[in-house]
Amino acid sequence: MTTAPSTLAIGDRLKTETAELHTQAEKAPLQAAMIQGRLPREAYAAFLGQMLLVHEALDRAVEQASAAHPGVRAVWSDEQKKAALVRQDLAFFGVDPATVKPLPETARVIDLIKSRSKGHPETALGMHYVLEGANNGNQFIARVIGKVYAIQGPDGLRSLDPYGPRQREAWGAWKSALNAQQFTDAERDRIVEGAAAMFQAVIDVSDAVWRSVGKAG
């Protein structure tokens, strides 16, 4: 017997209903090359640049959503903003963030974030779930990249490992706060839809960067 979606904790719905997209995102060519230590340094920097634009748009959207919706406000804090950390990492790789221009796929993601969250702010929380949750796997990726690119210390890796040794604690607290909110069924649906849209967005941006910088060997 299947449990009705409305009786599931929103965190469980997010994990279950986006599982396939999550797997697809992890297996995208660029992500696979990154995890295997095959991604050229310039390709990683290019991906980081596109994700900066995504994080900038999402940081703004979730911050605005927190002002409009108490459920979002209860789980959002300035510590979760990623754009500033990505800018620091880009500078480490010798990229001026001001020079980063969006690929068409990235521009569509930015428009998606704005349009989806404008009328329904809780949708931005679903999108944020994807990038906040990515910190769990990104800790491992940070170790791989640090070794492959001979990076000593946290510089260049701050956006991948924003919480450091507090990652497990931070993620657990975030999920608990999320599950404690009393969202309506319609809001819960939109949160899940937002997460699915963001997983697809990460896939699209990753594939676009992979094509634009040339495939890793």
C-alpha positions as CSV (number, residue, x, y, z in Angstrom):
1,M,0.0,0.0,0.0
2,T,1.4,3.4,-1.0
3,T,1.4,6.2,1.5
4,A,-0.6,9.2,0.4
5,P,1.8,12.1,-0.5
6,S,0.1,14.4,2.0
7,T,1.1,12.1,4.9
8,L,4.7,12.0,4.0
9,A,7.2,14.5,5.5
10,I,8.1,17.0,2.8
11,G,11.8,16.0,3.0
12,D,10.8,12.3,2.3
13,R,8.7,13.4,-0.7
14,L,11.6,15.5,-2.1
15,K,14.0,12.6,-1.8
16,T,11.7,10.0,-3.2
17,E,10.1,11.9,-6.0
18,T,13.3,13.5,-7.3
19,A,15.4,10.4,-6.9
20,E,15.6,9.6,-10.7
21,L,16.5,13.1,-11.6
22,H,19.1,13.2,-8.8
23,T,20.7,10.1,-10.3
24,Q,20.7,11.6,-13.7
25,A,22.4,14.7,-12.5
26,E,25.1,12.8,-10.7
27,K,25.7,10.7,-13.9
28,A,25.9,13.7,-16.3
29,P,29.2,13.6,-18.3
30,L,30.6,16.7,-16.6
31,Q,29.8,15.5,-13.1
32,A,31.2,12.0,-13.8
33,A,34.4,13.5,-15.1
34,M,34.7,15.7,-12.1
35,I,34.2,12.9,-9.6
36,Q,36.7,10.7,-11.5
37,G,39.3,13.4,-11.5
38,R,39.2,13.8,-15.3
39,L,37.7,17.3,-15.6
40,P,40.2,19.9,-16.9
41,R,40.8,22.8,-14.6
42,E,39.4,25.3,-17.2
43,A,36.3,23.2,-17.6
44,Y,35.6,23.2,-13.9
45,A,36.1,27.0,-13.8
46,A,33.7,27.4,-16.7
47,F,31.1,25.3,-14.8
48,L,31.7,27.3,-11.6
49,G,31.1,30.5,-13.6
50,Q,27.7,29.3,-14.9
51,M,26.7,28.1,-11.4
52,L,27.6,31.5,-10.0
53,L,24.8,33.0,-12.1
54,V,22.4,30.3,-10.9
55,H,23.3,30.8,-7.3
56,E,23.0,34.6,-7.6
57,A,19.5,34.2,-8.9
58,L,18.5,31.5,-6.4
59,D,20.0,33.4,-3.4
60,R,17.9,36.4,-4.3
61,A,14.7,34.3,-4.9
62,V,14.9,32.4,-1.6
63,E,15.7,35.5,0.3
64,Q,12.6,37.2,-1.2
65,A,10.6,34.1,-0.6
66,S,11.6,34.1,3.1
67,A,10.2,37.6,3.4
68,A,6.9,36.5,1.8
69,H,6.4,33.0,3.4
70,P,6.9,32.0,7.0
71,G,7.6,28.4,6.1
72,V,10.5,29.5,3.9
73,R,11.7,32.0,6.5
74,A,11.9,29.2,9.1
75,V,14.5,27.2,7.2
76,W,16.5,30.0,5.4
77,S,19.5,31.8,6.8
78,D,22.2,34.0,5.3
79,E,24.7,31.2,5.9
80,Q,23.1,29.2,3.2
81,K,23.9,31.8,0.5
82,K,26.4,30.4,-2.0
83,A,27.1,33.1,-4.6
84,A,29.7,34.9,-2.5
85,L,31.6,31.6,-2.0
86,V,31.5,30.8,-5.7
87,R,32.9,34.3,-6.5
88,Q,35.8,33.5,-4.1
89,D,36.5,30.2,-5.8
90,L,36.4,31.8,-9.3
91,A,38.9,34.4,-8.2
92,F,41.2,31.6,-7.0
93,F,41.0,30.0,-10.5
94,G,41.8,33.4,-12.1
95,V,38.3,34.2,-13.3
96,D,36.8,37.6,-12.9
97,P,33.2,36.9,-11.9
98,A,32.1,40.1,-13.7
99,T,33.3,38.6,-17.0
100,V,31.0,35.5,-16.8
101,K,28.3,35.5,-19.3
102,P,25.3,33.1,-19.2
103,L,25.1,30.3,-21.7
104,P,21.6,30.0,-23.2
105,E,20.8,27.1,-20.8
106,T,21.9,29.1,-17.8
107,A,19.8,32.1,-18.9
108,R,16.8,29.8,-19.1
109,V,17.4,28.6,-15.5
110,I,17.6,32.2,-14.2
111,D,14.3,33.0,-15.9
112,L,12.8,29.8,-14.5
113,I,13.9,30.7,-11.0
114,K,12.4,34.2,-11.3
115,S,9.1,33.1,-12.9
116,R,8.4,30.0,-10.7
117,S,9.1,31.8,-7.4
118,K,7.4,35.1,-8.2
119,G,3.8,33.9,-7.6
120,H,4.6,31.0,-5.4
121,P,7.6,31.7,-3.1
122,E,7.7,28.2,-1.7
123,T,8.8,26.9,-5.1
124,A,12.2,28.6,-4.5
125,L,12.6,26.5,-1.4
126,G,12.3,23.3,-3.5
127,M,15.0,24.6,-5.9
128,H,17.2,25.6,-2.9
129,Y,16.8,22.0,-1.5
130,V,18.7,20.7,-4.5
131,L,21.7,23.0,-4.2
132,E,21.8,22.9,-0.4
133,G,21.6,19.1,-0.4
134,A,24.4,18.9,-3.0
135,N,26.8,20.0,-0.3
136,N,26.7,16.4,1.0
137,G,28.3,15.0,-2.1
138,N,30.3,18.1,-2.8
139,Q,32.5,17.4,0.2
140,F,33.8,14.3,-1.6
141,I,34.2,16.2,-4.9
142,A,36.1,18.9,-3.1
143,R,38.7,16.3,-2.0
144,V,39.0,15.0,-5.5
145,I,39.4,18.4,-7.1
146,G,41.8,19.5,-4.4
147,K,44.0,16.5,-5.1
148,V,43.8,16.7,-8.9
149,Y,44.3,20.5,-9.1
150,A,46.9,20.4,-6.3
151,I,44.9,22.8,-4.1
152,Q,46.2,23.3,-0.6
153,G,43.7,24.5,1.9
154,P,40.1,25.7,1.4
155,D,40.8,28.4,-1.2
156,G,39.1,27.4,-4.4
157,L,36.9,24.9,-2.7
158,R,34.8,27.0,-0.4
159,S,31.5,26.7,-2.4
160,L,31.8,23.0,-2.5
161,D,32.3,22.6,1.3
162,P,30.7,25.6,2.9
163,Y,30.1,23.9,6.3
164,G,33.3,21.9,6.6
165,P,33.1,19.4,9.5
166,R,29.6,20.8,10.3
167,Q,28.1,19.5,7.1
168,R,26.2,16.5,8.6
169,E,24.9,18.6,11.5
170,A,23.9,21.5,9.2
171,W,22.1,19.2,6.8
172,G,20.3,17.4,9.5
173,A,19.1,20.6,11.1
174,W,18.0,22.0,7.8
175,K,15.9,18.9,7.0
176,S,14.4,18.9,10.5
177,A,13.4,22.5,10.1
178,L,11.9,21.8,6.7
179,N,9.9,18.9,7.9
180,A,8.5,20.9,10.8
181,Q,6.8,23.4,8.5
182,Q,3.0,23.3,7.9
183,F,2.8,23.6,4.1
184,T,-0.4,23.1,2.4
185,D,-0.7,20.1,0.0
186,A,-0.5,22.6,-3.0
187,E,2.6,24.2,-1.6
188,R,4.2,20.8,-1.0
189,D,3.5,19.9,-4.6
190,R,5.1,23.1,-5.8
191,I,8.2,22.6,-3.6
192,V,8.7,19.2,-5.1
193,E,8.1,20.6,-8.6
194,G,10.7,23.3,-7.9
195,A,13.2,20.7,-6.8
196,A,12.6,18.6,-10.0
197,A,13.0,21.7,-12.1
198,M,16.4,22.5,-10.4
199,F,17.7,19.0,-10.8
200,Q,16.9,19.3,-14.6
201,A,18.5,22.7,-14.6
202,V,21.8,21.4,-13.2
203,I,21.8,18.7,-15.8
204,D,21.1,21.2,-18.6
205,V,23.8,23.6,-17.5
206,S,26.3,20.9,-16.9
207,D,25.8,19.5,-20.4
208,A,26.0,22.9,-21.9
209,V,29.3,23.6,-20.3
210,W,30.6,20.1,-21.3
211,R,29.8,20.9,-24.9
212,S,31.2,24.4,-24.8
213,V,34.6,23.6,-23.3
214,G,35.2,20.4,-25.0
215,K,34.8,16.9,-23.6
216,A,37.4,15.7,-21.1
217,G,39.5,12.7,-22.1
